Amino acid sequence: MSSGAFTITSDKALLDPVAVHKWLSEESYWATNIPFDIVKTAFENSYTAGVLHDGQQVAYARFITDYATFAYLADVYVIAAYRGQGLSKQLIRFMLDQPWVDRLRKISLATLDAHGLYRQFGFGPVALPERLMERAGTIKYSDTQ
């Protein structure tokens, strides 16, 4: 999908895992100091999409998914210089419009501060939180450096 000088793509050959690592490790609140090999493995094993501006990657998101029943929307970002142009909305719409997404029973995500953005796409509070459990990892990325 192309919009002016912007192109939204899921072609991994056009996306830049080095740029993803740089942003996640230096700018995100959820993956500060994440090692490159972890980002690269996540990139390779996820459905990824990004926004390119004149060939430079300026936004990114990925689904952790089995492509059949479930997806987790993760690592959504737009670099600061490109915010306020609706790119996050276009990127999320691109991802949700993939034909296989309609078959999924559930798409989940976690966010600290973008609830309003995701509500526009039908996301809301967990319906039955008493059924959800998690096992948190013990490694903090800052401990692995």
Stockholm file with secondary structure:
# STOCKHOLM 1.0

chainA/1-145         MSSGAFTITSDKALLDPVAVHKWLSEESYWATNIPFDIVKTAFENSYTAGVLHDGQQVAYARFITDYATFAYLADVYVIAAYRGQGLSKQLIRFMLDQPWVDRLRKISLATLDAHGLYRQFGFGPVALPERLMERAGTIKYSDTQ
#=GR chainA/1-145 SS CEETTEEEECCTTTSCHHHHHHHHHHHCSSSTTCCHHHHHHHHHTSEEEEEEETTEEEEEEEEEECSSSEEEEEEEEECGGGTTSSHHHHHHHHHHTSGGGGGCSEEEECCSSCHHHHHTTTCCSCSCGGGCCCCCCSCCGGGCC
#=GC SS_cons         CEETTEEEECCTTTSCHHHHHHHHHHHCSSSTTCCHHHHHHHHHTSEEEEEEETTEEEEEEEEEECSSSEEEEEEEEECGGGTTSSHHHHHHHHHHTSGGGGGCSEEEECCSSCHHHHHTTTCCSCSCGGGCCCCCCSCCGGGCC
//
